[in-house]
Amino acid sequence: MTVKVKRIFHFHEGNANMKYLLGGKGANLAEMTNIGLPTPPGFTITTDVCREYYKCNGRLPEGLFDEVSSALKKLEQVKNQTFGDLENPLLVSVRSGSVASMPGMMDTILNLGLNDQTVKGLAKNAQDARFAYDCYRRLIQMFGNVVFGVESHSFEIKLHEIKMKNKYQHDSDIPAEDLQLLIEQFKQLIKYHANREFPQDVNVQLSLAIEAVFESWNNQRAKVYRKAYGIPSEQGTAVNIQSMVFGNLGEESGTGVLFTRDPSTGEANLFGEFLTNAQGEDVVAGVRTPIAIEFLKEQFPEIYDQLYKTAYLLENQYKDMQDIEFTIENNKLYILQTRNGKRTAQASVKIAVDLSKDGLITKKDALQRIEVNQLEQLFHRSIDDQNKLDVIAKGLPASSGAASGQVVFDPDTAQKLSNDGEKVILVRIETTPEDIHGVFAAEGVLTSRGGMTSHAAVVARGMGKPCVCGCNELEIDLKAKSFMVGDISVKEGDWISIDGSSGQVIRGKIKLKDPEISEELSTLLNWADEIRELKVYANADSGIDAKKAREFGAEGIGLCRTEHMFMSPSRLPIVQNMIMAQTFEERRIHLDRLLPWQQSDFEDLFYEMNGLPVTIRLLDPPLHEFLPKLEELLLQKQRVDLGVDKETNINELDSLINKVRNLHEMNPMLGQRGCRLGILFPEIYDMQIEAIFRAILSSLQKGIEVMPQLMIPLISDVNELKRLRELVNQVAKEILGEEIKYCNYEVGTMIEVPRAALTADEIAQYADFFSFGTNDLTQMTFGYSRDDAEGKFLDKYTEEKILENNPFEVLDQKGVGKLIQWSVEMGKTVKPNLKTGVCGEHGGNKESILFCQQIGLDYVSCSPYRIPLARIAAAQSAIEFN
C-alpha cells in the first residue's frame, strides 16, 4: 500500500514552521490565518511539487490539477463564489513562494479567472465596469508576460499611447470603454508575439499560471539572485493560490507595503507606502510613486490603527522586523503577506541589538541573525564633508551609502563596463527583476519612478548598494541615452554621484569618506568577543593598515607581506638595481639602502600593535615581478631604434631586457620564489631579518612590547625551514645580543604547498606556528591558476554544479580542508602547542571560518575592513559547534 503524499495545504492547515514545504510566503499565510488576522483564504502547492515538476521535464505531476480543482471547490465554498462563474466569479492570485526570501525574482499573476464573460459578472457585482475591465487588462498583461513571455514594455507602449491620445494623466483615469479597447490590443499583442490566444477557459489559465510560477524558479534573474545569496537551487518554490481582494475599487480602496521598522536605519517606526485605487504590483513595480505610510493615518485613521496593532502583533510573533503587504477593499483591511523584511546592514545590526535589549531574543540569537557578508555594507563610504556638491536633483533616499560612477541606462552595459573595471551608476525609469545583473554590477542605482518599497529600493538595500528612487525631476530619454534635469543634460558616460542617505543626485565625481562603527555594531562586536574562541588577526603591510586593523578589533597581525613595502616609487628603482646587480657586493650595496626603510616599516607595525603579535612574511614573489614587463621593454627599444626615444641609454635598456629574459619562468608560481629565493640569495633574506631585529631592538628600547613572528614562505621540505631558521637565529643573536632574552620571537612557516601539508610532522620540528596560505594552497591542490580559472571556467563550473563554490572564495573543505586538518593533526603530534591559523582571503569568509572553528585552529587573519565580519562569524561558529 502506497501512502499518498499531501501536495496541497489550505492556509489553515499550515504554520510558520513549515516553510521548507510551503515556502516562506505559504508558511506565513498559514501562520497569519491561524492567529486570526484578516488574510484572504487560499491554499499552497508545496515545494515538493516544484521538484517533481522538474523531474517530469517541466510538466505538472499526474493528478495534481485534480487536487487543485478539489482545493478550489473548498475555497469557492468559503468565498461563496465560483471560479469561472458568469454571475459571481471567484478571482485568484497565483504567486510564487520560495523558502528563502527572493523579492521580485519570481513571478505572480493577479486577477486570474477573468475572461470576456466573467468580467461582465464582476462589473455587475461591483457596480463598476471601469474597475472590472481594469482588472481584466491587468490579468492579460501579466499573463502575457509571465506565461507567454511577451515583453512588458510592449503592453506599456499601448497603455501609454491611449493615455497620451486622450490626455489621461493616470491609469485610473482611463474609462471602461477605453479599457475594453486596450484589452483587445493586448490580446492582439499576445497573438502576434506568442502566436497564442489568450485563454478564455479559466482552468487553462490556472494550469498555465501554476506551470509558469514553477518555471520562474529557474529564470535568469532568479538564478543570478540565488548565486549571489547562496540559496540552494534544489529548494524550489511553492505556489500560493489566494482569493483576490481589490485595492483598485476606487478612492475607498488601496494597497501598500509596511515595514514594522525602518529598513534603512532600523529605527522602531512604521515605515512604508501606499496607493489609493491601485493593486499591489503598482507599488512594488514603481509604476506610480506612492505616498508615505504616515499619510494613511489622515485618509484611513481606523485602518492605520488596525495596521499599527497588526505590525506590533506580527513583530512579536516572528521576533523580527516584518515586511507586510496589505490591501484595503472598500474600507476593509486585508493582510496579504508577511515576511522577515530585507534591510540594510546598519538596520540589521540595530534591530538585532534592540530586540535583544527588549528581551525578545537573546544575545546569541542577535548574533545569529546577522548575515556576515551583508556587514560589508557598513563599510561603504559616505560623502566627505569637504566636497562642494553640485546637487542637480533629489529623490527618495532608498538605500544608504554614496557612490560615484559613469551613467549607464541599461543593465547589459552596466555589466560590461563593470567587467572592464569601470564604475557605473545604473539610471532607469524604474528597475524590473530583469535588471538584476545590472544592479549587481553598478555602484549604485537611480530611478525616476518608484518609491521606498519599489523593486530597485528593496534589491539595492539587500545588496548594500546606494539607491535613490522616485526622482521625478529626471526626464530620461532611453533612445538618446541621456536624461535632463531642467536645462541640465547628462549623457551616458558622464560622471554623477548619488547619496542614498539623503536622496541627492550630484553632478560629477566626488570624494567619499570611510565609515565609522555605530554604537549598536560596537555592542554586537562586544557580544561576539564574549563568545568567540578563534582569535582574529589582520593582514596589514603598513603602520596605517595596522592602526586601522586595531581600531576594528584586530588581536594582532597574521600576515605582513614585505614585498608590498618595496613597491613605492622611491623604493622600486633601488629594488630593480638590486636585481640587476651582477655581483654579491653590488647587490649588498642596494640592500643596505633598503634596510633602514624596512626597519622603519617594521617599527611602525610594532608601535601600532604594542603588546600584540606581528607576523612578518619574508619576501615571497619571484624577482621578475619587480621589473618592467618584457613587452613594454621591447616596445621601448623599438622607439629607441626608430629615433623616437632619444633619451634612453640603449646599453642599460639591453641589459634590462637580458635580465628580464633570464628571470623569465614558464610557471612563476611554481618557480624561484619564497624560501627558494632566500636560499639562492640569502643576502636578501639576511637584509630583511636584520631589519626586523633592528626594529625589535629599537622598539624594546622605547618601551614597546613586541611579539614578533617571522614566517618563511613556500616551504616544501623540512630542510628548507631548518636552514632558514638557522639564519634567523644567527641574525637575531648578532643584532640583539644580551637583549635577546627579552624577545621571545617565533619562527614559523606558511603551509601553501601540498607536500608541506603532507609532511607537517617533520616541518613542525622547526616551526613555532603554521599559517595556512589558502590562496596558493588552493591553486596547487586544484592545479588551477587563479587568474586563468576565474576568468575562463570557474563561473561555468559553479553554474553547472561541477563545483559547489568558487574555491578561492569559499574554502574547499573536501580537498584543501583535509590537507589543513591533516597538517594540524600531524604537526601537533610533534608540538602539542603548535599555533595554527589561516591568513589567506578565506580568513574573512564565514563558511571558511566555520571550518576553522570545527578543526580547532587558533586564529584567522583577514584584511582590516573584514575584521568586524570575522569577529561575528567566529562567534556564530562558536555558537554552532558548542
Number of C-alpha atoms within 10 A of each C-alpha: 3 4 5 6 7 11 16 22 20 22 26 16 14 23 19 20 14 17 22 20 24 33 28 27 27 36 28 25 31 29 25 24 22 16 13 8 17 15 23 18 21 27 26 31 27 26 26 19 22 27 18 15 19 15 12 12 9 15 14 20 16 9 8 15 15 10 14 18 14 13 18 22 15 14 22 19 10 12 14 11 17 18 21 22 18 17 17 19 22 24 25 24 21 23 24 30 31 26 22 19 16 18 19 21 26 24 27 22 27 26 24 28 25 31 19 13 14 24 25 20 20 25 17 14 14 13 11 15 21 23 23 25 25 25 23 25 24 20 21 25 24 23 26 26 20 22 20 19 14 20 16 14 12 15 25 12 11 16 19 16 14 17 17 11 8 11 12 15 11 10 17 15 12 19 15 16 12 15 23 18 12 21 24 12 16 23 19 16 22 24 16 12 14 16 11 14 14 20 16 15 12 18 16 13 18 22 14 17 23 26 17 24 26 28 21 21 25 17 15 16 20 23 18 17 19 18 15 11 15 10 17 13 14 11 18 28 33 33 29 29 29 24 24 19 27 21 28 26 23 17 15 16 23 25 28 29 27 24 27 26 24 20 32 24 20 21 15 15 12 18 20 25 24 30 26 22 21 25 25 21 17 19 25 28 21 26 16 20 24 25 17 17 19 14 13 21 13 10 13 16 12 15 17 18 13 12 22 14 11 17 22 14 14 23 21 14 15 16 16 21 29 24 24 22 20 24 28 27 20 16 15 16 23 21 22 24 20 27 22 19 22 23 28 26 29 24 21 27 27 22 26 28 25 18 20 18 13 10 11 17 17 15 18 16 16 23 24 18 17 20 16 22 17 19 21 17 20 23 19 19 18 21 21 13 10 10 11 10 16 15 14 16 17 20 26 25 24 31 33 29 26 28 28 25 22 23 27 27 26 17 22 14 17 28 21 13 17 17 11 9 9 15 20 31 30 29 30 24 22 22 28 18 20 15 19 22 17 25 27 22 22 29 26 29 30 32 25 24 26 30 33 29 27 29 25 32 30 24 26 27 25 19 21 26 25 32 35 34 33 27 24 18 16 27 15 21 14 15 7 10 16 20 22 15 15 11 6 10 13 18 16 18 15 17 20 22 29 35 27 30 20 17 24 23 22 20 19 16 18 22 16 18 15 11 14 13 15 13 12 18 21 15 15 24 21 14 19 25 18 10 20 19 19 23 18 29 32 32 30 28 20 19 19 12 20 26 18 17 27 19 14 21 19 28 20 28 31 29 27 25 19 21 15 12 16 19 13 9 8 9 14 16 16 18 21 19 17 23 21 17 16 10 9 11 11 14 20 16 14 18 22 14 15 21 19 16 15 22 21 17 19 27 25 19 27 28 20 21 24 17 15 19 21 29 27 27 22 23 23 19 20 19 19 21 14 17 20 13 13 17 10 11 17 14 11 17 20 13 14 17 12 10 10 11 13 11 8 12 11 14 9 10 16 14 12 20 20 14 17 22 13 10 15 17 14 7 9 15 15 13 14 21 20 21 26 18 22 23 18 12 13 14 17 19 22 20 20 23 25 22 25 26 25 23 25 28 22 17 19 16 11 10 10 18 19 25 19 23 23 23 28 26 26 24 22 22 15 18 13 17 26 14 14 20 21 12 17 20 14 14 20 22 13 12 19 18 11 9 14 16 9 12 17 10 21 18 21 26 27 29 28 28 24 20 14 23 28 17 17 28 22 17 28 25 14 20 25 20 23 27 27 27 23 27 18 23 25 24 20 18 17 14 11 14 15 18 9 10 16 15 10 11 10 20 15 12 15 15 14 10 11 10 14 13 18 15 21 20 14 18 26 23 16 8 13 22 19 14 24 29 20 18 25 26 18 20 27 17 14 15 18 11 11 19 18 24 26 29 26 26 21 25 30 31 21 23 18 23 27 18 17 27 23 15 15 15 23 16 24 32 30 27 23 24 19 25 26 28 24 28 32 26 29 28 25 25 25 19 17 12 9 6
